Amino acid sequence: MGIGNAVAAMAKAIDGELFGHVGFCSKESIRGRAVWSVDSCYITFMTVTLTPEQMRWIEAAVAAGQFSSVEEAVRLAVADFILASEPDDLSWTKPYIDEARKDVAKGNVVDGDDFLERLEQGIGALRSR
């Protein structure tokens, strides 16, 4: 029995509703309730309760093609939450801010209204091509 089949059989034994069929183990076949990793080959379970409104939103987003599955939508939501909760390291911006401050001190600035007017002119020129 291959490692994927062994994991699938184990998961089937744990929860008869977990797989539509036994024979392989993949993210889609386990409907987000178990995770199979080729590197470590383990299964974990988690039950997440969503409100009816959240379920309708996710199902509509999948139906509209925004996500390939409910599992993908939830995985991306969790990934976005993790990214949003980590503090931003904006230290890379310091050299740019220092450069901008030097330009301002030298008088190398553009009035906001003038900038917007030039921007609109540039966009108009591009549209007329």
C-alpha positions, 0 to 999 in steps of 0.5 A, spaced: 500 500 500 502 506 497 503 512 503 497 516 500 493 509 500 495 508 507 493 515 509 487 515 506 485 508 509 487 511 516 483 517 515 477 513 512 477 509 518 477 515 523 471 518 519 467 514 514 464 521 511 471 524 510 472 521 503 468 520 497 472 514 496 479 510 498 485 510 494 488 517 494 489 522 499 489 530 496 486 536 499 480 536 495 478 529 497 478 531 504 474 537 504 478 541 508 477 537 514 484 533 514 491 535 511 496 530 507 503 532 507 507 528 502 513 530 507 510 528 513 504 525 512 499 526 517 492 528 518 489 533 522 482 535 524 478 541 525 471 543 525 470 550 524 463 553 525 460 559 520 454 563 520 449 561 515 451 568 512 458 566 511 456 560 508 452 563 503 457 568 501 463 563 501 458 558 496 456 564 492 464 566 491 465 559 489 459 558 484 462 565 481 469 562 480 472 566 485 475 560 489 475 553 486 472 550 492 470 552 499 476 549 502 480 554 498 476 560 500 477 558 507 485 557 507 486 564 503 481 567 508 486 564 514 492 566 510 490 573 509 488 573 517 495 571 519 498 576 514 494 582 517 495 580 524 503 580 523 506 587 524 509 590 518 516 591 517 517 598 513 524 599 515 525 598 507 522 605 506 527 609 510 531 610 505 526 613 500 523 617 506 530 620 507 531 621 500 524 625 499 525 629 505 532 631 502 528 633 496 523 637 500 528 641 503 531 643 497 525 645 494 524 640 489 516 639 490 510 639 486 504 642 488 498 637 488 493 640 484 499 641 479 501 634 479 494 632 478 493 636 472 499 633 469 497 626 471 490 627 467 494 630 461 498 624 461 492 619 461 488 623 456 494 623 451 495 615 452 487 615 451 488 618 445 493 614 442 
